[in-house]
Amino acid sequence: MIRICFLVSILLHFCKYSHGQNLIAVQNGSSFTRIFTNLDSAIINSNDKDTLYIPGGNYNLNVPITKELHIIGSGFNLDTSNFEPITSIIGTFRLLNNASNGSITGCYFNLYCYSGCGPTIIIEEYISNYSIRRCFIKSGIKFSVPSDFINVSENIIGSYGSGCLYGGLYSLFVMGNGNVFSNNLLGPVWSQSGSLFKNNIINYCQTFCSAFPNCNGVVFENNIINNCWTPSISNCIFKNNLNWSYTSGVDAQNNQHINNYSLTNIIFDSLFVDFNGNYLKSNMHIKPGLPYFNLGSDGTEVGIYGGQFPWKDGSLPSNPQIQFKQIANSTDQNGNLKINIKVKAQNN
């Protein structure tokens, strides 16, 4: 698989040099590759189980995902060693029922609006076993219908809605069973039954507004939670979390609290090794020596750097990444074009 990803990356860069535009490769196993200049066309003309490689650039999206596709961008963080620009997708990413078992990674969803707007990613029809990994999602994820075994990991997820006092504000609006949200940076969570939130940083502290506007039957484990208003939660389990003390009045709603460490205030400057207000440029490891350094139920850090799949600095997708590219402006006297490309494999 790594060899196929490498060859496709080289092909895309050579074709971009030849045609002067961003090109999307659609790969069907190891049999053949098709090239498209438009994201909508690539999606419409792809087949079930195809992989779409989207190089750095800006792409408009107007069609839903109606088949099992595996979409790979170049990443969303310009501060990495990746040679490519980010893969920026403009438009709502809509998942319909035949999208089950698909995935998307390494994309910057550049859809944002201020008040009364919808989310960036919408699960419009029932799906299962879908993965959203290492993406920047400006305006949240909404399950319009219950869906199962959705895995959302290592993302930065903004919020959508009209505000907590005017109809709601959410990073995640979740329904269904077996859904796992791990090692993400996110805001308010609305979740009903059967979901696990593990090793996230849940950061939403506003007067009269809670980071948990409505949660029932959810497990929160090994998270850092910055919430400063009484939440609306019932039948939930809070285990090994580091949080601002917010438990007053909620235990009566059949919630369980196991081995949590509560602070009177969470100040990121004091908590993290180096926090400058920018998630992408901060070192959000917990400072060694703090009493809750290895608070996680597995003996690792709470927050995004703990657990089985810790946050990857730079957030690059797992396919090989081009680090250097030099292509001659013209062929030599023998008709040869000199190309020098350096590619680095990714360990995860």
C-alpha positions, -999 to +999 in steps of 0.1 A: +000+000+000+029+024+008+044+017-026+011+025-043+008+058-024+043+067-033+038+061-070+005+080-070+021+110-053+049+111-079+023+108-107+003+137-093+033+160-091+045+152-126+010+157-140+006+189-122+039+201-137+027+191-172-008+205-169-003+234-145-033+226-122-042+204-092-051+169-102-069+143-081-060+106-085-086+079-081-071+046-074-089+012-076-067-013-057-035-018-078-052-021-111-055+014-126-055+051-117-077+078-132-070+115-130-095+143-125-093+181-123-124+185-102-133+171-068-170+167-076-162+148-108-137+126-090-164+116-065-192+111-090-170+089-113-153+069-086-163+033-078-171+017-045-139+011-024-118+036-045-091+057-029-090+094-038-056+112-034-062+150-032-030+171-034-026+204-017-048+231-031-084+245-028-114+224-039-151+231-040-174+203-029-211+202-040-220+165-041-226+140-012-206+108-005-228+079-016-203+051-018-174+036+002-145+060-006-112+065+011-102+102+008-066+112+015-054+149+015-020+163+021-027+176+056-040+208+072-010+222+090+013+246+071+039+245+098+049+208+092+078+197+071+054+186+044+063+202+010+027+203-001+003+231+007-028+220+027-057+203+011-086+227+016-122+216+009-149+243+006-184+229+010-205+207+033-192+171+035-224+150+034-224+113+042-252+091+029-259+054+038-237+038+012-207+057+025-203+031+053-168+016+058-152+047+042-127+072+055-113+107+052-079+120+064-056+150+060-081+176+049-089+212+060-127+218+058-128+255+051-165+260+057-173+285+085-202+308+093-210+329+123-246+325+135-273+300+126-252+280+103-250+243+098-221+220+105-192+212+082-197+174+082-232+160+082-242+123+085-275+126+067-284+089+065-275+059+085-238+048+081-215+026+101-177+020+104-166+054+090-133+071+100-126+108+102-089+113+111-064+142+112-087+168+097-094+205+106-132+208+108-141+245+112-178+241+120-185+208+137-199+174+129-236+165+131-253+131+131-288+139+116-297+103+122-283+076+146-252+060+132-229+034+146-192+027+150-180+061+137-144+067+146-133+104+149-097+108+160-069+134+160-090+162+146-095+199+155-132+204+155-148+239+157-184+246+166-216+255+147-250+269+157-266+301+169-248+302+203-256+285+235-283+310+245-299+311+211-307+275+200-274+257+208-237+256+199-220+223+192-187+208+180-203+174+180-240+164+178-240+126+181-265+098+180-260+061+178-239+033+194-203+023+195-190+057+183-155+066+195-141+101+197-104+101+207-075+125+208-094+155+194-095+192+202-131+202+204-158+223+220-194+216+232-206+180+230-242+168+225-243+130+226-269+104+233-261+068+244-233+045+235-204+068+227-169+069+242-149+101+245-113+093+253-081+115+255-097+146+241-093+182+251-129+195+255-126+233+259-157+255+263-160+279+292-187+305+290-211+319+316-245+302+314-231+278+288-219+242+293-195+221+273-221+194+278-255+208+267-271+174+266-254+140+272-269+107+282-253+073+285-219+085+275-184+075+288-158+102+292-123+088+300-088+104+301-100+138+288-090+173+298-123+191+303-125+229+306-161+235+315-174+262+339-211+258+339-234+230+352-238+205+324-270+187+314-258+151+317-274+118+330-264+082+331-228+091+321-195+078+334-166+102+340-133+083+346-098+096+350-105+130+336-087+162+345-114+188+348-126+221+362-149+211+391-184+211+377-200+181+394-224+200+417-260+189+412-254+163+385-247+131+405-284+129+413-289+122+376-273+088+379-238+098+368-207+080+380-174+098+388-143+075+391-108+087+398-111+122+383-089+150+393-107+183+396-091+218+396-107+250+406-095+265+373-078+251+342-052+275+329-035+261+298-004+281+303+002+263+337-010+229+325+009+225+292+046+225+284+042+254+260+008+270+252+007+302+232-030+303+223-025+285+189-033+248+190-011+242+160+020+259+174+017+248+211+032+219+229+001+205+247+019+177+266+012+180+303+041+194+323+062+167+339+060+167+377+024+178+380+004+155+403-019+145+375+009+139+349+000+102+344-036+104+354-049+083+325-065+050+332-037+033+311-009+052+330-003+077+302-012+114+300-047+126+299-055+147+268-045+143+232-010+128+238-022+099+258-039+066+250-032+040+224-031+065+194-015+098+207-017+130+187+008+132+159+027+165+158+021+181+124-010+159+118+002+146+085-018+117+071-001+083+071+007+081+033+042+090+021+048+128+020+069+147-005+095+169+013+115+182-016+107+187-053+129+201-081+118+198-118+137+213-146+120+240-167+127+221-199+141+189-213+178+185-221+192+180-256+183+143-255+147+150-246+151+140-209+134+160-181+154+161-149+133+154-118+145+153-082+118+144-056+124+134-020+097+115-003+094+105+034+074+075+046+052+080+077+053+056+106+017+062+115 
